[in-house]
Amino acid sequence: MHYICGHIALGTPSPAPLGGATELRGQAAMARKKISTTVYITPEQSERLKLLHERTRVPVAEYIRQGIDMVLDHYRGDLPGQLTLDDLGPKK
């Protein structure tokens, strides 16, 4: 399998800019500090992300960050920290 290498900037929350957050595709956009990292994706993933970017004008890196957020949310129970009652599931 072939992979394409690319750099993305991963964000960490920082205070909202003066005037508050603005709406960007249904989500509040805030100023963020970012770190650079390298990810390897397949050529097919790259092509589909580029097409999505061309249609929406949302940066590819933003879609990758959203995907990372989805994975972290899905596995939040495996991460250290305090669990919520919803994380524990239904009472048996």
Wavefront OBJ file of the C-alpha trace (Angstrom):
o trace
v 0.000 0.000 0.000
v 1.283 3.480 -0.850
v 0.928 6.436 1.455
v 1.197 10.166 0.989
v 3.053 12.123 3.642
v 1.800 15.525 4.731
v 2.147 17.985 7.569
v -0.860 19.207 9.509
v -1.186 21.589 12.414
v -3.051 20.226 15.411
v -4.867 22.801 17.515
v -5.121 23.384 21.203
v -7.783 25.722 22.564
v -6.820 29.288 23.303
v -8.957 32.277 24.241
v -11.406 33.526 21.611
v -10.323 36.584 19.642
v -11.769 39.980 20.532
v -15.393 40.092 19.496
v -15.975 36.418 20.281
v -16.014 33.323 18.116
v -17.290 33.335 14.550
v -19.337 30.604 12.896
v -17.514 28.328 10.454
v -19.611 25.560 8.896
v -21.824 25.200 11.962
v -19.017 25.165 14.528
v -17.535 28.015 16.513
v -14.127 28.960 15.153
v -11.643 30.137 17.749
v -8.052 31.283 17.522
v -5.863 28.283 18.340
v -2.229 27.503 18.879
v -1.138 24.658 16.636
v 1.658 22.134 16.560
v 2.938 20.567 13.385
v 2.945 16.810 12.878
v 3.314 14.395 9.987
v 0.617 11.928 8.979
v 0.607 9.317 6.244
v -2.614 8.839 4.293
v -3.425 6.773 1.235
v -3.531 8.416 -2.202
v -7.278 7.738 -2.268
v -7.763 9.544 1.047
v -5.692 12.448 -0.247
v -7.741 12.718 -3.450
v -11.049 12.617 -1.615
v -9.897 15.223 0.916
v -8.719 17.501 -1.914
v -12.102 17.164 -3.673
v -13.897 17.931 -0.423
v -11.684 20.992 0.073
v -12.371 22.215 -3.470
v -16.122 21.976 -2.884
v -16.228 23.410 0.634
v -13.074 25.563 0.880
v -12.452 24.034 4.310
v -8.734 23.201 4.709
v -7.775 19.528 4.545
v -6.011 19.915 7.907
v -9.336 20.946 9.477
v -10.978 17.725 8.299
v -8.060 15.731 9.707
v -8.370 17.565 13.048
v -12.120 16.811 13.095
v -11.368 13.131 12.450
v -8.899 13.084 15.334
v -11.526 14.692 17.580
v -14.028 11.973 16.582
v -11.550 9.211 17.482
v -10.663 10.856 20.800
v -14.357 11.252 21.630
v -15.058 7.613 20.708
v -12.237 6.343 22.952
v -12.612 8.904 25.752
v -13.291 6.105 28.242
v -9.808 4.721 27.561
v -8.135 8.048 28.312
v -7.015 9.069 31.791
v -9.275 11.440 33.679
v -12.615 11.496 35.435
v -15.482 9.675 33.710
v -18.975 11.125 33.502
v -22.078 9.084 34.335
v -22.781 8.855 30.574
v -19.318 7.295 30.068
v -20.207 4.520 32.528
v -23.239 3.376 30.514
v -26.623 2.138 31.718
v -27.051 0.770 35.224
v -27.274 -3.049 35.369
l 1 2 3 4 5 6 7 8 9 10 11 12 13 14 15 16 17 18 19 20 21 22 23 24 25 26 27 28 29 30 31 32 33 34 35 36 37 38 39 40 41 42 43 44 45 46 47 48 49 50 51 52 53 54 55 56 57 58 59 60 61 62 63 64 65 66 67 68 69 70 71 72 73 74 75 76 77 78 79 80 81 82 83 84 85 86 87 88 89 90 91 92
